[in-house]
Amino acid sequence: MKRTILDKLKSRKLWVAIIGVIIGIASAFGVDASEYTQLAGVVTSAISVVAYIVGEAAIDAAGAANKDKDE
């Protein structure tokens, strides 16, 4: 099965890996623990927004495909 980019963006493993890279880079620059928490909150919020947008786009695309099929 061929995975689309949208399927890949929905992967929790991908987002955990991205968060890990961001935290690793932040620790290399001397970020303290309170800033880690703030950074994790920002990344989690951004992921939630992206997941919602991708999900709604997929629903809209499926609805449009079904509408075209009915006509």
Backbone hydrogen bonds, N-H to C=O, Kabsch-Sander energy under -0.5 kcal/mol:
donor,donor_aa,acceptor,acceptor_aa,energy
8,K,4,T,-1.9
9,L,5,I,-2.2
10,K,6,L,-1.1
11,S,8,K,-1.2
15,W,11,S,-1.6
16,V,12,R,-2.5
17,A,13,K,-2.2
18,I,14,L,-2.4
19,I,15,W,-2.5
20,G,16,V,-2.4
21,V,17,A,-2.2
22,I,18,I,-2.5
23,I,19,I,-2.8
24,G,20,G,-2.4
25,I,21,V,-2.6
26,A,22,I,-2.5
27,S,23,I,-2.5
28,A,24,G,-1.6
29,F,25,I,-1.1
29,F,26,A,-0.6
30,G,27,S,-1.3
31,V,26,A,-2.0
35,E,32,D,-0.5
36,Y,32,D,-1.5
37,T,33,A,-1.9
38,Q,34,S,-1.8
39,L,35,E,-2.8
40,A,36,Y,-2.9
41,G,37,T,-2.0
42,V,38,Q,-2.1
43,V,39,L,-2.5
44,T,40,A,-2.5
45,S,41,G,-2.3
46,A,42,V,-2.4
47,I,43,V,-2.5
48,S,44,T,-2.2
49,V,45,S,-2.0
50,V,46,A,-2.5
51,A,47,I,-2.9
52,Y,48,S,-2.1
53,I,49,V,-2.5
54,V,50,V,-2.8
55,G,51,A,-2.5
56,E,52,Y,-2.7
57,A,53,I,-2.3
58,A,54,V,-2.2
59,I,55,G,-2.1
60,D,56,E,-2.7
61,A,57,A,-2.5
62,A,58,A,-2.2
63,G,59,I,-2.4
64,A,60,D,-2.4
65,A,61,A,-2.3
66,N,62,A,-2.1
67,K,63,G,-2.1
68,D,64,A,-2.4
69,K,65,A,-1.7
70,D,66,N,-1.7
71,E,67,K,-1.1
